[in-house]
Amino acid sequence: MLLLFLESLGALLLLILIVWWTMFSGRKKGELPDPQAGAEPPAKPPGESGPR
């Protein structure tokens, strides 16, 4: 019974490690900044009119 508990605990820790690694690896301060916060909408390229 103890062996099953240790194996499931190890699997859970491995899952948490994989999720953490994929979410935060390579980012300097965790989450990316929200692009909607204070950003102006991108300008349309010249020569392009409204929606098609």
Biopython code that builds the backbone (N, CA, C, O; Angstrom):
import numpy as np
from Bio.PDB.StructureBuilder import StructureBuilder

atoms = [
    (1, "MET", "N", (0.834, -1.201, 0.000)),
    (1, "MET", "CA", (0.000, 0.000, 0.000)),
    (1, "MET", "C", (0.874, 1.259, 0.000)),
    (1, "MET", "O", (0.577, 2.229, -0.697)),
    (2, "LEU", "N", (1.930, 1.233, 0.772)),
    (2, "LEU", "CA", (2.841, 2.369, 0.823)),
    (2, "LEU", "C", (3.492, 2.602, -0.535)),
    (2, "LEU", "O", (3.706, 3.743, -0.943)),
    (3, "LEU", "N", (3.802, 1.514, -1.227)),
    (3, "LEU", "CA", (4.430, 1.642, -2.543)),
    (3, "LEU", "C", (3.476, 2.313, -3.537)),
    (3, "LEU", "O", (3.913, 3.135, -4.343)),
    (4, "LEU", "N", (2.207, 1.984, -3.495)),
    (4, "LEU", "CA", (1.224, 2.629, -4.373)),
    (4, "LEU", "C", (1.095, 4.115, -4.061)),
    (4, "LEU", "O", (1.002, 4.938, -4.972)),
    (5, "PHE", "N", (1.091, 4.454, -2.785)),
    (5, "PHE", "CA", (1.025, 5.861, -2.389)),
    (5, "PHE", "C", (2.240, 6.632, -2.880)),
    (5, "PHE", "O", (2.099, 7.732, -3.415)),
    (6, "LEU", "N", (3.426, 6.075, -2.709)),
    (6, "LEU", "CA", (4.644, 6.754, -3.158)),
    (6, "LEU", "C", (4.678, 6.898, -4.677)),
    (6, "LEU", "O", (5.123, 7.923, -5.193)),
    (7, "GLU", "N", (4.212, 5.879, -5.393)),
    (7, "GLU", "CA", (4.202, 5.960, -6.843)),
    (7, "GLU", "C", (3.217, 7.014, -7.333)),
    (7, "GLU", "O", (3.526, 7.763, -8.259)),
    (8, "SER", "N", (2.038, 7.080, -6.723)),
    (8, "SER", "CA", (1.069, 8.095, -7.134)),
    (8, "SER", "C", (1.544, 9.495, -6.756)),
    (8, "SER", "O", (1.309, 10.445, -7.503)),
    (9, "LEU", "N", (2.196, 9.635, -5.629)),
    (9, "LEU", "CA", (2.754, 10.922, -5.237)),
    (9, "LEU", "C", (3.847, 11.356, -6.213)),
    (9, "LEU", "O", (3.913, 12.528, -6.585)),
    (10, "GLY", "N", (4.689, 10.441, -6.623)),
    (10, "GLY", "CA", (5.733, 10.748, -7.599)),
    (10, "GLY", "C", (5.153, 11.154, -8.943)),
    (10, "GLY", "O", (5.656, 12.076, -9.586)),
    (11, "ALA", "N", (4.086, 10.463, -9.376)),
    (11, "ALA", "CA", (3.438, 10.815, -10.639)),
    (11, "ALA", "C", (2.806, 12.207, -10.557)),
    (11, "ALA", "O", (2.878, 12.976, -11.515)),
    (12, "LEU", "N", (2.195, 12.530, -9.434)),
    (12, "LEU", "CA", (1.596, 13.849, -9.252)),
    (12, "LEU", "C", (2.665, 14.937, -9.271)),
    (12, "LEU", "O", (2.479, 15.975, -9.906)),
    (13, "LEU", "N", (3.755, 14.714, -8.597)),
    (13, "LEU", "CA", (4.843, 15.694, -8.593)),
    (13, "LEU", "C", (5.428, 15.883, -9.991)),
    (13, "LEU", "O", (5.764, 16.999, -10.387)),
    (14, "LEU", "N", (5.546, 14.783, -10.732)),
    (14, "LEU", "CA", (6.049, 14.878, -12.098)),
    (14, "LEU", "C", (5.083, 15.663, -12.978)),
    (14, "LEU", "O", (5.516, 16.460, -13.810)),
    (15, "LEU", "N", (3.793, 15.449, -12.809)),
    (15, "LEU", "CA", (2.795, 16.196, -13.566)),
    (15, "LEU", "C", (2.869, 17.686, -13.248)),
    (15, "LEU", "O", (2.828, 18.517, -14.155)),
    (16, "ILE", "N", (2.976, 18.023, -11.976)),
    (16, "ILE", "CA", (3.079, 19.430, -11.576)),
    (16, "ILE", "C", (4.347, 20.057, -12.144)),
    (16, "ILE", "O", (4.321, 21.201, -12.598)),
    (17, "LEU", "N", (5.442, 19.330, -12.123)),
    (17, "LEU", "CA", (6.700, 19.837, -12.673)),
    (17, "LEU", "C", (6.583, 20.081, -14.170)),
    (17, "LEU", "O", (7.062, 21.104, -14.659)),
    (18, "ILE", "N", (5.962, 19.176, -14.908)),
    (18, "ILE", "CA", (5.810, 19.339, -16.352)),
    (18, "ILE", "C", (4.927, 20.541, -16.667)),
    (18, "ILE", "O", (5.249, 21.324, -17.561)),
    (19, "VAL", "N", (3.826, 20.697, -15.951)),
    (19, "VAL", "CA", (2.934, 21.833, -16.186)),
    (19, "VAL", "C", (3.643, 23.141, -15.867)),
    (19, "VAL", "O", (3.545, 24.098, -16.635)),
    (20, "TRP", "N", (4.353, 23.197, -14.750)),
    (20, "TRP", "CA", (5.082, 24.414, -14.386)),
    (20, "TRP", "C", (6.144, 24.737, -15.427)),
    (20, "TRP", "O", (6.306, 25.896, -15.809)),
    (21, "TRP", "N", (6.860, 23.734, -15.885)),
    (21, "TRP", "CA", (7.944, 23.951, -16.839)),
    (21, "TRP", "C", (7.399, 24.485, -18.157)),
    (21, "TRP", "O", (7.986, 25.395, -18.743)),
    (22, "THR", "N", (6.283, 23.932, -18.632)),
    (22, "THR", "CA", (5.742, 24.381, -19.911)),
    (22, "THR", "C", (5.116, 25.768, -19.809)),
    (22, "THR", "O", (5.078, 26.493, -20.803)),
    (23, "MET", "N", (4.631, 26.150, -18.649)),
    (23, "MET", "CA", (4.004, 27.459, -18.505)),
    (23, "MET", "C", (5.024, 28.580, -18.331)),
    (23, "MET", "O", (4.828, 29.673, -18.864)),
    (24, "PHE", "N", (6.091, 28.337, -17.608)),
    (24, "PHE", "CA", (6.961, 29.435, -17.191)),
    (24, "PHE", "C", (8.401, 29.351, -17.680)),
    (24, "PHE", "O", (9.183, 30.248, -17.366)),
    (25, "SER", "N", (8.790, 28.346, -18.413)),
    (25, "SER", "CA", (10.183, 28.277, -18.839)),
    (25, "SER", "C", (10.457, 29.310, -19.925)),
    (25, "SER", "O", (9.681, 29.435, -20.873)),
    (26, "GLY", "N", (11.527, 30.034, -19.796)),
    (26, "GLY", "CA", (11.922, 30.996, -20.801)),
    (26, "GLY", "C", (11.333, 32.383, -20.631)),
    (26, "GLY", "O", (11.763, 33.308, -21.319)),
    (27, "ARG", "N", (10.388, 32.562, -19.761)),
    (27, "ARG", "CA", (9.796, 33.887, -19.549)),
    (27, "ARG", "C", (10.497, 34.550, -18.377)),
    (27, "ARG", "O", (10.697, 33.937, -17.329)),
    (28, "LYS", "N", (10.863, 35.799, -18.565)),
    (28, "LYS", "CA", (11.651, 36.473, -17.534)),
    (28, "LYS", "C", (10.859, 36.777, -16.276)),
    (28, "LYS", "O", (11.388, 36.662, -15.171)),
    (29, "LYS", "N", (9.592, 37.165, -16.428)),
    (29, "LYS", "CA", (8.812, 37.531, -15.244)),
    (29, "LYS", "C", (7.488, 36.773, -15.208)),
    (29, "LYS", "O", (6.465, 37.340, -14.824)),
    (30, "GLY", "N", (7.493, 35.513, -15.600)),
    (30, "GLY", "CA", (6.274, 34.717, -15.532)),
    (30, "GLY", "C", (5.363, 34.951, -16.710)),
    (30, "GLY", "O", (5.752, 34.716, -17.854)),
    (31, "GLU", "N", (4.171, 35.405, -16.451)),
    (31, "GLU", "CA", (3.166, 35.574, -17.497)),
    (31, "GLU", "C", (3.519, 36.729, -18.426)),
    (31, "GLU", "O", (4.174, 37.692, -18.028)),
    (32, "LEU", "N", (3.069, 36.611, -19.672)),
    (32, "LEU", "CA", (3.252, 37.677, -20.636)),
    (32, "LEU", "C", (2.328, 38.832, -20.296)),
    (32, "LEU", "O", (1.256, 38.610, -19.733)),
    (33, "PRO", "N", (2.719, 40.077, -20.625)),
    (33, "PRO", "CA", (1.835, 41.215, -20.351)),
    (33, "PRO", "C", (0.587, 41.139, -21.221)),
    (33, "PRO", "O", (0.617, 40.585, -22.320)),
    (34, "ASP", "N", (-0.498, 41.694, -20.727)),
    (34, "ASP", "CA", (-1.760, 41.698, -21.440)),
    (34, "ASP", "C", (-1.666, 42.671, -22.610)),
    (34, "ASP", "O", (-1.419, 43.858, -22.394)),
    (35, "PRO", "N", (-1.857, 42.198, -23.852)),
    (35, "PRO", "CA", (-1.725, 43.116, -24.998)),
    (35, "PRO", "C", (-2.840, 44.149, -25.047)),
    (35, "PRO", "O", (-2.676, 45.173, -25.710)),
    (36, "GLN", "N", (-3.961, 43.930, -24.379)),
    (36, "GLN", "CA", (-5.073, 44.875, -24.386)),
    (36, "GLN", "C", (-4.846, 46.048, -23.432)),
    (36, "GLN", "O", (-5.496, 47.084, -23.571)),
    (37, "ALA", "N", (-3.957, 45.907, -22.491)),
    (37, "ALA", "CA", (-3.766, 46.936, -21.468)),
    (37, "ALA", "C", (-2.991, 48.130, -22.030)),
    (37, "ALA", "O", (-1.768, 48.071, -22.156)),
    (38, "GLY", "N", (-3.689, 49.199, -22.365)),
    (38, "GLY", "CA", (-3.051, 50.439, -22.769)),
    (38, "GLY", "C", (-2.446, 50.423, -24.156)),
    (38, "GLY", "O", (-1.731, 51.357, -24.520)),
    (39, "ALA", "N", (-2.705, 49.407, -24.931)),
    (39, "ALA", "CA", (-2.120, 49.346, -26.267)),
    (39, "ALA", "C", (-3.105, 49.901, -27.287)),
    (39, "ALA", "O", (-4.313, 49.689, -27.192)),
    (40, "GLU", "N", (-2.559, 50.615, -28.263)),
    (40, "GLU", "CA", (-3.388, 51.125, -29.340)),
    (40, "GLU", "C", (-3.589, 50.009, -30.361)),
    (40, "GLU", "O", (-2.728, 49.140, -30.500)),
    (41, "PRO", "N", (-4.707, 50.020, -31.074)),
    (41, "PRO", "CA", (-4.888, 49.001, -32.107)),
    (41, "PRO", "C", (-3.866, 49.186, -33.216)),
    (41, "PRO", "O", (-3.457, 50.314, -33.490)),
    (42, "PRO", "N", (-3.448, 48.118, -33.852)),
    (42, "PRO", "CA", (-2.427, 48.243, -34.909)),
    (42, "PRO", "C", (-2.963, 49.035, -36.079)),
    (42, "PRO", "O", (-4.138, 48.931, -36.431)),
    (43, "ALA", "N", (-2.091, 49.828, -36.681)),
    (43, "ALA", "CA", (-2.475, 50.658, -37.818)),
    (43, "ALA", "C", (-2.651, 49.779, -39.062)),
    (43, "ALA", "O", (-1.975, 48.762, -39.213)),
    (44, "LYS", "N", (-3.563, 50.182, -39.945)),
    (44, "LYS", "CA", (-3.768, 49.422, -41.178)),
    (44, "LYS", "C", (-2.634, 49.750, -42.146)),
    (44, "LYS", "O", (-2.164, 50.887, -42.202)),
    (45, "PRO", "N", (-2.204, 48.756, -42.899)),
    (45, "PRO", "CA", (-1.170, 49.018, -43.905)),
    (45, "PRO", "C", (-1.702, 49.953, -44.980)),
    (45, "PRO", "O", (-2.903, 49.948, -45.251)),
    (46, "PRO", "N", (-0.839, 50.756, -45.602)),
    (46, "PRO", "CA", (-1.298, 51.682, -46.633)),
    (46, "PRO", "C", (-1.932, 50.925, -47.808)),
    (46, "PRO", "O", (-1.465, 49.856, -48.199)),
    (47, "GLY", "N", (-2.997, 51.499, -48.355)),
    (47, "GLY", "CA", (-3.650, 50.910, -49.497)),
    (47, "GLY", "C", (-4.720, 49.896, -49.150)),
    (47, "GLY", "O", (-5.371, 49.360, -50.047)),
    (48, "GLU", "N", (-4.915, 49.624, -47.891)),
    (48, "GLU", "CA", (-5.917, 48.645, -47.501)),
    (48, "GLU", "C", (-7.116, 49.377, -46.925)),
    (48, "GLU", "O", (-6.980, 50.158, -45.983)),
    (49, "SER", "N", (-8.285, 49.127, -47.485)),
    (49, "SER", "CA", (-9.488, 49.772, -46.979)),
    (49, "SER", "C", (-10.169, 48.856, -45.976)),
    (49, "SER", "O", (-9.506, 48.008, -45.379)),
    (50, "GLY", "N", (-11.432, 48.998, -45.781)),
    (50, "GLY", "CA", (-12.185, 48.269, -44.761)),
    (50, "GLY", "C", (-12.213, 46.772, -44.963)),
    (50, "GLY", "O", (-11.455, 46.228, -45.766)),
    (51, "PRO", "N", (-13.098, 46.105, -44.226)),
    (51, "PRO", "CA", (-13.175, 44.636, -44.307)),
    (51, "PRO", "C", (-13.671, 44.174, -45.669)),
    (51, "PRO", "O", (-14.371, 44.903, -46.373)),
    (52, "ARG", "N", (-13.303, 42.976, -46.020)),
    (52, "ARG", "CA", (-13.672, 42.421, -47.335)),
    (52, "ARG", "C", (-14.873, 41.552, -47.241)),
    (52, "ARG", "O", (-15.320, 41.005, -48.249)),
]
sb = StructureBuilder()
sb.init_structure("model")
sb.init_model(0)
sb.init_chain("A")
sb.init_seg("    ")
for serial, (resi, resn, name, xyz) in enumerate(atoms, 1):
    if name == "N":
        sb.init_residue(resn, " ", resi, " ")
    sb.init_atom(name, np.array(xyz, "f"), 0.0, 1.0, " ", f" {name:<3s}", serial, name[0])
structure = sb.get_structure()
